[in-house]
Amino acid sequence: MDLNVLWFILIAVLFAGFFFLEGFDYGVGILLPFLGKNDDERRVIVNTIGPFWDGNEVWLLTAGGAMFAAFPQWYATMFSGFYLALALVLIALILRGVAFEFRRKDERATWRGGWDWAIFIGSLLPALLFGVAFGNLLRGVPIDASKNYAGDFFFLLNPYALLTGLYGLVLMTLHGAVYLSLKTDGELSARARRIASTLWLPALVLLFAALAASYGATDMYSKLGVNPGPIPILGGVALLSVIWFLRRQRDGWAFVMTGITLVTTVMTIFMTLFPRVMISTLNPDWSLTIYNASSSPYTLTVMTFIALVFVPIVLVYQGWTYYVFRQRVSRKSLAS
């Protein structure tokens, strides 16, 4: 395995970890104005992700940084071509972060209600637009011979990408609902479980719709980079099993299953793309790959040694954080 392949795998792992962890964050934020019936319940909902949300976003920053350092041409083409969409994501994430801090600064219902809707918007837009972005990576975008994006923002809003965006949005909302059923108690937990049960069928339908649409909209079935084998099947079976676990109130296992579906979705995308990272719809020879978009071997070597030292430290620290804050959050905990 050469360093180009190693860093492609590492970036795929970082994105998979990001969607597993930040996916339930987004889902919780999307459900906040609807699931919480009063301020106490909304505080409980916010507190379930309070210790984690900013740490989860580090996975995205690390993935973007790794992309920039290992595959600068991929980073340049993608971030310039998807500039407006990514700017909207950035604004949404800033709004979301500010809302978490500002909602508690005043007890007025209008103040807190306004920031709750800001959390909703700041969670919904990234969940939708990341799905749209990955749909466009699979479908391909107009890249010219100079490796520049030759389309516009509206080209990205094609039916296939919007379908994958909607699938990602519903799946992450389901992931968040299951997480809330696991992390809260009493009526709030039961309500979250009911919402998760309601979201399960749309998520399943959208998954199979996206797989079916991929036959006509992409070349993922005819030009596999690495055959994903049973991985997509595992994701589908995991999503099918969610409703079984929910009906038996096995919320922990239901959460694991939605997480597996998110991770296997990301893995399937990267494996079918390999060794390409961006497909050109203008000329297949103009597509970006892990070789024509990469940094020098020396840069990749230095980055590999740095990653070997610091990635385990970060993983241990984040694992410790989840262990410390593993208890359920309830109204009683608000007063403590």
DAWO-V776134 format. One line per field, one symbol per residue. ss: DSSP state (H for helix, E for strand, C for the rest). burial: 1 if it has 24 or more other C-alpha atoms within 12 Angstrom, else 0. A space follows every 10 residues. Layout:
ss->???
burial->???
This chain:
ss->CCHHHHHHHH HHHHHHHHHH HHHHHHHHHH HHHHHCCCHH HHHHHHHHHH CCHHHHHHHH HHHHHHHHHH CHHHHHHHHH HCHHHHHHHH HHHHHHHHHH HHHHHCCCHH HHHHHHHHHH HHHHHHHHHH HHHHHHHHHC ECECCCCCEC CCHHHHCCHH HHHHHHHHHH HHHHHHHHHH HHHCCHHHHH HHHHHHHHHH HHHHHHHHHH HHHHHHHCCC CCCCCCCCCC HHHHHHHHHH HHHHHHHCCC HHHHHHHHHH HHHHHHHHHH HHHCCEEECE CCCHHHCEEC CCCCCCHHHH HHHHHHHHHH HHHHHHHHHH HHHHCCCCCC HHHHCC
burial->0011111111 1111111111 1111111111 1111110011 1111111111 0111111111 0111111111 1111111110 1100110111 0110111011 0010000000 0111111111 1111111111 1111111111 1110001111 1010111001 1111111111 1111111111 1111100111 1111111011 0111011101 1011001111 1000000100 1101110111 1110110010 1111111111 1111111111 1111111111 1000011111 1011100001 0011001000 0000000100 0000000111 100000
